[in-house]
Amino acid sequence: MFLKERATGDLVEILGFKDLVDPSNERVIGRYHHGEETQDPEKFAKRDLVFPSGEALPACWTNPGYRRAEIQRRPRG
């Protein structure tokens, strides 16, 4: 899967999809996708990545408490 680095617009190939969708991980392993040679893997902060379209990553991938408010609003019984 490819994402885009927000600041530079460079494509990043995500190597750890499981880490990407786990909201408790703030970083994911990937590598820049430019040039003719394969780049070395490095860690990227999820907050710095977006989809190639520019759309933000879903909250369920980045915020461990994204449903906390919804759960607290539910009536019990």
Secondary structure, 3 states (H helix, E strand, C coil): CEEEECCCCCEEEECCHHHHHCCCCCEEEEEECCCCCCCCCEEEEHHHEECCCCCECCHHHHCCCCCHHHHHHCCCC
